[in-house]
Amino acid sequence: MISFIVPAYNEEQLLGATLQAIHDAARRVGEPYEVIVADDASTDQTALVALSHGAAVVSVAHRKISATRNSGAKLAQGDLLFFVDADTRVNAEVLQAALKELRNGAVGGGAAFRFDGVIPWYARLLLPLLVLSFRASRIATGCFLFCTKTTFTAVGGFDEAYFGAEEIVLSQALRQLGRFVVLRHSVTTSGRKLRTHSGLEVVTMLWRIGRQGRDGVKQRKGLELWYGERRDDRQGGS
C-alpha cells in the first residue's frame, strides 16, 4: 500500500487541491493507498479540510518540518511512503514513474518540479538549472520525496536536528543504501513564497544559509521563508 504523508501548518487554502490531486492520481494508478495529514499546530481550518477530503489527521505541535513529517510517517500502514507538501499537486504520471522505480529496486527518490502561477523573472531563469542540479546530485526537493518504509526506518527517518533542508539530509542517507532517483516527471508546487517575498529577502536567506552551512538550517531563526508569518498571495496560483 502507498502512504501519502502531508505535513501542514495553516494550509486551509491550498490543502484541498493537494489532497484532491493525490486521490485523483492514486485512483488512476489503481493502487491501494491512504492519506495522512500531519497538522502541526494550525490555527485555521487545516484539520477540517483534511478530514473533509478523506485524510487521517495526526495533530502535533512541533513547528519543525522534519519532526512533523516523522509524526505522519509513524502512522503509515503502507510499505511505500510518499511525502507531499501541502501546497504541491502530484499527478498519475509522476506517481506511476515513482512506483516503477521503487519496484525496480530504487530505495527512494524525488521528481522535477514546476511552480504554479506567475513567479519573478529570476526564478523563471534559475528554475531549469535548479532542477538539473537536483537531478545531477540525486537529491529530492522537499515538496515531493518517496522511499520504501524499510529504508526510511533504516536511516532513522528525517533528522530532527534540522528545521530546513531535511529532505537533502534524508536523500543523502538513502543514497548510502542503494539507488536513489530523481524523476524527469514534474509535480506542481506553489510559487507563493517567491511571489510574496522580495528577491533580496530570498537571496539574503540563501546567503546566510550558505555562510553558516548546516548550522544555518538547525535553527528556526533565519528561515522566515518557511517559518515566518504567512503573507497574502494576491496573485495566487493557477
Secondary structure, 3 states (H helix, E strand, C coil): CEEEEEEECCCCCCHHHHHHHHHHHHHHHCCCEEEEEEEECCCCCHHHHHHHCCCEEEEECCCCHHHHHHHHHHCCCCCEEEEECCCEECCHHHHHHHHHHHHCCCCEEEEEEEECCCCCHHHHHHHHHHHHHHHHHCCCCCCEEEEEHHHHHHCCCCCCCCCCCHHHHHHHHHHCCCCEEEEEEEEEECCHHHHHCCHHHHHHHHHHHHHHHHHHHCCCCCCHHHHCCCCCCCCCCC
